[in-house]
Amino acid sequence: MSEDLREDEVNLGVLCFIAHRAMEARVLQALAAAGYDDLTSAQGRVFARIGPQGTRVTDLAEQAQITKQTAGFLVDQLERAGYVRRVPDPTDARARLVQIAARGKAAVEVARVAEAETEAEWTRHLGKQSTNQLRRALTRLREITDPYR
């Protein structure tokens, strides 16, 4: 155990996960209240990685750290529900891109509002200075923890 971490303290990874889980729950609750009650957290983790022009299933799988088969299964569910669509990849005729469909874009708008409300609540709790410090620190940490930034 690190000398800097007391026995009763929770490590930074767990603390980040707890905050992430709380944000995810708030977003899913807001989505359900707005009529998007068929989205799961697993689908959301894949959906959140779809780029503006679309993303291949293999890339979604890699970024979500799941198998290609699992990513394909989740994308199939999202497609059947009307959140995404598959289109030809203009750079490779054999490949397809997953893009956010109209229903998915509407859900993203609801999610963004829930995220902003949650961040505002956290800012009221922590104060603006601490929130800004936290954002800067986590953004810097992302430099060494997120290969997909």
Residue pairs with C-beta under 8 A, 6 or more apart in sequence:
1 7
5 11
10 18
16 138
19 122
22 118
23 115
23 118
24 41
24 44
26 114
26 115
26 117
26 118
27 44
27 111
27 114
27 115
27 118
28 39
28 41
28 44
29 114
30 110
30 111
30 113
30 114
31 37
31 39
31 107
31 110
31 111
31 114
32 39
34 107
34 110
36 107
36 110
38 81
39 47
39 81
39 83
39 107
42 74
43 74
43 77
43 78
43 83
45 64
46 60
46 64
46 66
46 71
46 74
46 75
46 78
47 78
47 83
47 84
47 100
47 104
49 55
49 59
49 60
49 63
49 64
49 148
50 60
50 84
50 98
50 99
50 100
53 97
53 99
54 87
54 89
54 97
54 98
54 99
55 63
55 97
55 98
56 89
56 95
56 96
56 97
56 98
57 68
57 71
57 72
57 75
57 96
57 98
58 68
58 71
60 71
60 75
60 98
61 67
61 68
61 70
61 71
61 72
63 148
64 71
66 74
75 84
75 86
75 98
78 84
78 98
78 104
79 85
79 86
79 98
81 103
82 101
82 102
82 103
82 104
83 100
83 101
83 103
83 104
83 107
84 98
84 99
84 100
84 101
84 104
85 98
85 99
85 101
86 96
86 97
86 98
86 99
87 96
87 97
87 99
88 95
88 96
88 97
89 95
89 96
89 97
100 108
119 131
122 131
123 131
126 134
142 149
143 149
